[in-house]
Amino acid sequence: MEERVQEVLDKIRPALQADGGDVEFVAFEAGVVKVKLVGACAGCPMSQLTLANGVERVLKQEIPEVERVEAV
């Protein structure tokens, strides 16, 4: 599962890096993907929107087992 999540995050990563940020995979537990937003994303007021409308949406589309994404 970790490999599948990493593959999807690699698809998302260029968009985040273009704005000076990035996302790091932390863990997958019981349908929940835990990630850490870094760089510009870490302190951005729009980070929760990015997480929900970007990272979570794409992960749920690509991997049906993903129920939600949490920032840690």
C-alpha positions in Angstrom: 0.0 0.0 0.0 2.8 2.4 0.8 4.2 2.0 -2.7 0.9 2.8 -4.2 0.5 5.9 -2.1 4.0 7.0 -3.0 3.3 6.6 -6.7 0.2 8.9 -6.4 2.0 11.4 -4.3 4.7 11.5 -7.0 2.0 12.6 -9.5 0.9 15.4 -7.1 4.3 16.5 -6.0 5.3 18.7 -9.1 2.3 21.0 -8.5 3.3 21.5 -4.8 6.9 21.9 -5.6 6.1 24.6 -8.2 4.8 26.7 -5.3 7.8 25.9 -3.0 6.2 23.1 -1.0 6.1 19.4 -0.9 4.3 16.5 0.7 5.9 13.6 2.6 4.3 10.2 3.2 4.2 9.3 7.0 1.9 6.3 7.3 -1.1 4.4 6.2 -3.4 3.1 9.0 -6.9 1.7 8.7 -7.8 3.7 5.5 -6.1 6.9 6.7 -3.1 8.2 4.8 -0.9 10.4 7.1 1.2 13.0 5.4 3.4 15.9 6.3 3.3 19.1 4.3 6.7 20.7 4.1 8.3 23.8 2.6 5.9 26.6 1.7 3.0 24.3 2.3 3.8 23.8 6.0 2.9 27.4 6.9 0.5 28.2 4.2 -3.0 29.3 5.3 -4.4 27.4 2.3 -2.7 24.1 3.2 -5.9 22.4 4.5 -7.6 23.3 1.2 -4.6 21.8 -0.7 -4.8 18.7 1.4 -8.5 18.1 0.9 -9.0 19.3 -2.6 -5.7 18.2 -4.0 -3.9 15.4 -2.1 -7.0 13.6 -0.6 -9.1 13.9 -3.8 -6.4 12.4 -6.0 -5.5 9.6 -3.5 -9.1 8.6 -3.1 -9.6 8.5 -6.9 -6.5 6.4 -7.5 -6.7 4.1 -4.4 -10.2 3.1 -3.3 -9.0 1.9 0.1 -8.1 5.4 1.1 -10.9 6.9 3.3 -9.2 10.2 4.2 -5.9 12.0 4.4 -4.6 13.7 7.6 -1.7 16.1 8.0 0.6 15.2 10.9 
